[in-house]
Amino acid sequence: MLAEGGSDDGDGGHAMKGPSPKWLVRGRTRAESIAMNDVVSQAGQVGSGGSLLMPLVLVLAGGLMGGLVSFLIELRYEDERIRLFGRNIDGKRLALLAFVETAVGMVGALAIQFVAVLIRLFPSNLDTEGSMLLLSISCIAGFGARRLLPRITSSLEKRIEQAERDAEAATKEASEAREKAEETAEVTRAIASAFRPDAPASEREFSIVQLTKRFETEPLNRSIAIPLARLHRMSGDLHKAIEVLDVFVNAKMLRGQKDKDWADGDYNRACYYSLLYKETGEEKYKSEALDILFSSGTSHPENKTDAISDRDFDAIKNDSKFAEITK
């Protein structure tokens, strides 16, 4: 190929000297162009005083010899039969496999030397020492090609499979996150709509259904449990409100999460038991309200302070135990 500023006489002229061909740099970044020019320049230096034919012959010859040696090592003659890789083989297949093995060796040698060019380890001067080095490296590469290439292929396949799994997992996580965000937005809208003073009973019932579905899968979620219980209270079902909070606080306790959310869940349970006492006059509800308030206030003292001004406790505020809890 004729490069700009060079000759194409094939008789030892500097065919690869001068600026790189325009097609090598067109459409590339400056860094890519510099790297490619270095490869071309080094290849040209190796071919100076001749052509690229000699290094190519040395590389292919080394790869062929290495591949052939690798082939012969596996060859056996047992019980008057030729065996290769532990199997009986006839003459035709033997010749075919010998050709394949040497071809693989040459490909391996070419691959190694191409990498050597890229990292600037390719012999820059093909004198006797440089030629022997090139031949030796190619022979070693050819010998290991059949063993090395499958390993590289296997490694690449594993990496590709892992990348595919990672991509699939990321896609799944993104999809789940999007679905959860949509569900959260839907729940938020349902709560905001249901807590309007003029919201009809049908709208509250719809919101209760929506929140109940979420609560079944997220019993530890305060943002669902407490609003759901309040909606049951607004609908006049204090027993259902308490049942929801029972599930919430018990789930938290089972996981050792006696935190602020747990204490607030208990506080609301105490409120609803106090309201039940106010409605029914049954002492058991007052006793439950006081015991639960004591537990919540002991865990988080600010709840005791809140209880003093909370009108939900009006029915039990005159009880001496309430005074002891909130003092």
SVG drawing of the C-alpha trace seen along z (x, -y; Angstrom):
<svg xmlns="http://www.w3.org/2000/svg" viewBox="-71 -20 93 74">
<polyline fill="none" stroke="black" stroke-width="0.4" points="0.0,0.0 1.3,-3.4 1.5,-5.8 1.8,-9.6 5.5,-10.5 6.6,-6.9 7.2,-4.5 5.6,-1.3 8.6,0.3 8.5,3.4 12.3,3.7 13.2,2.4 11.9,-1.1 10.3,-2.7 6.8,-1.9 5.3,-2.8 7.3,-6.0 5.8,-9.5 2.4,-10.7 -0.1,-8.0 -2.8,-7.3 -5.8,-9.6 -8.2,-6.7 -6.4,-5.8 -7.1,-9.0 -10.4,-10.1 -13.3,-9.9 -11.0,-9.0 -10.2,-11.0 -6.7,-12.5 -5.8,-9.8 -7.0,-7.0 -5.1,-8.4 -1.9,-8.7 -2.2,-5.1 -2.9,-3.8 0.0,-5.8 2.3,-4.4 1.3,-0.9 1.8,-1.6 5.1,-3.4 6.5,-0.5 5.4,2.0 7.1,-0.2 10.3,-0.2 10.3,3.6 9.9,3.8 12.6,1.3 15.3,2.7 12.8,5.1 9.0,5.5 6.6,6.8 6.9,10.2 9.9,11.4 8.4,10.7 5.1,12.2 6.9,15.4 8.7,15.6 5.5,15.2 3.6,17.8 6.6,20.2 6.9,19.9 3.1,20.4 3.1,23.4 6.0,25.1 4.4,24.4 1.1,25.7 2.7,28.8 4.6,29.5 1.4,29.1 -0.3,31.6 2.5,34.2 2.6,34.1 -1.0,35.3 -0.4,38.0 -0.1,41.6 0.4,45.0 -1.2,47.8 -2.3,51.3 -1.3,50.6 -3.7,47.7 -3.2,44.0 -4.8,42.1 -5.2,38.4 -6.7,36.7 -7.5,40.1 -9.5,41.3 -8.7,43.6 -8.3,41.7 -7.8,42.7 -5.2,41.2 -7.6,38.7 -8.8,37.2 -5.2,37.2 -4.1,35.0 -7.1,32.7 -6.5,32.2 -2.8,31.6 -3.8,28.9 -6.3,27.4 -3.8,27.5 -1.1,25.7 -3.6,23.1 -4.6,22.4 -1.0,22.1 -0.4,19.5 -3.5,17.5 -2.3,17.5 1.1,16.3 -0.4,13.5 -2.6,12.5 0.3,12.3 2.5,10.4 -0.3,7.9 -0.6,7.3 3.2,6.9 3.0,4.2 0.2,2.4 2.2,2.3 5.5,1.5 7.3,4.7 7.6,5.9 11.3,6.2 12.2,3.0 15.2,4.5 15.1,7.8 18.8,8.7 19.7,12.3 18.9,11.7 15.6,9.9 14.5,12.7 15.2,15.4 13.3,13.6 10.3,13.1 10.4,16.8 10.7,18.0 7.8,15.9 5.7,17.0 6.6,20.6 5.6,20.4 2.4,18.6 1.6,21.3 2.2,24.0 -0.1,22.5 -2.7,21.3 -5.0,24.4 -4.9,24.3 -5.0,20.6 -7.7,19.6 -10.4,21.9 -9.6,20.5 -9.8,16.9 -13.1,17.8 -14.5,19.4 -13.5,16.4 -15.0,14.0 -18.2,16.1 -18.4,16.0 -17.9,12.3 -20.6,11.8 -23.0,14.0 -22.3,12.1 -22.8,8.8 -26.1,10.1 -27.1,11.2 -26.1,7.8 -28.0,6.0 -31.1,8.2 -30.9,7.6 -30.5,3.9 -33.5,3.8 -35.6,5.8 -34.6,3.5 -35.4,0.4 -38.8,1.9 -39.6,2.8 -38.5,-0.7 -40.7,-2.3 -43.7,-0.1 -43.1,-0.9 -42.9,-4.6 -46.2,-4.4 -47.8,-2.5 -46.6,-5.0 -47.9,-7.9 -51.2,-6.1 -51.4,-5.5 -50.4,-9.1 -53.2,-10.4 -55.6,-8.0 -54.7,-9.2 -54.8,-12.9 -58.2,-12.4 -59.7,-10.3 -58.7,-12.7 -60.5,-15.7 -63.2,-16.9 -65.8,-16.6 -64.7,-13.2 -67.6,-10.9 -67.7,-7.5 -67.3,-5.7 -64.0,-7.5 -62.7,-6.5 -63.8,-2.9 -61.9,-2.9 -58.7,-4.3 -59.0,-1.7 -59.1,1.1 -56.0,-0.3 -54.0,-0.7 -55.0,2.7 -53.5,4.3 -50.3,2.5 -50.3,3.2 -50.5,7.0 -47.1,6.9 -45.6,4.1 -46.7,4.6 -43.6,2.6 -44.5,-0.5 -45.6,-3.2 -46.7,-5.4 -49.3,-2.8 -50.3,-1.4 -51.1,-4.6 -53.1,-6.3 -55.0,-3.0 -55.9,-2.8 -57.0,-6.4 -59.3,-5.8 -60.9,-2.9 -61.4,-5.3 -63.0,-7.9 -65.3,-5.2 -66.4,-4.4 -64.6,-1.1 -62.2,-1.4 -61.8,2.3 -60.4,2.5 -58.2,-0.4 -56.7,1.3 -56.3,4.6 -54.2,2.8 -51.9,1.3 -51.7,4.7 -50.2,6.2 -47.8,3.2 -46.4,3.1 -46.2,6.9 -44.3,7.1 -41.9,4.4 -41.4,6.3 -40.7,9.6 -37.8,7.9 -36.5,6.1 -37.5,2.7 -38.8,1.0 -38.1,-2.4 -40.1,-5.7 -42.4,-4.2 -43.2,-1.3 -43.9,-3.8 -46.1,-5.9 -48.1,-2.8 -48.6,-2.0 -49.6,-5.6 -52.3,-5.4 -53.5,-2.1 -53.8,-3.7 -55.9,-6.5 -58.3,-4.1 -58.7,-2.0 -59.5,-5.3 -62.1,-6.1 -63.6,-2.7 -63.8,-3.2 -65.5,-6.5 -68.1,-4.8 -68.7,-1.6 -67.7,-2.4 -66.0,1.0 -63.0,0.9 -61.0,3.4 -60.6,0.7 -59.4,-1.9 -56.9,0.6 -55.6,1.4 -55.3,-2.3 -53.3,-3.1 -51.0,0.0 -50.2,-0.7 -49.7,-4.4 -47.3,-3.6 -45.3,-1.3 -45.1,-4.0 -44.2,-6.8 -41.5,-4.7 -39.9,-4.0 -40.3,-7.6 -41.0,-10.1 -42.3,-12.8 -45.4,-10.7 -46.3,-11.2 -46.1,-14.9 -48.3,-14.7 -50.9,-12.6 -51.6,-15.5 -53.1,-17.7 -54.5,-14.9 -58.3,-15.0 -58.5,-11.3 -57.5,-10.6 -60.2,-12.9 -62.1,-9.8 -59.2,-8.5 -57.4,-11.7 -59.0,-11.8 -57.6,-8.4 -54.7,-8.5 -52.6,-6.1 -52.8,-8.5 -51.4,-11.2 -48.6,-9.0 -47.8,-8.1 -47.7,-11.7 -46.0,-13.3"/>
</svg>
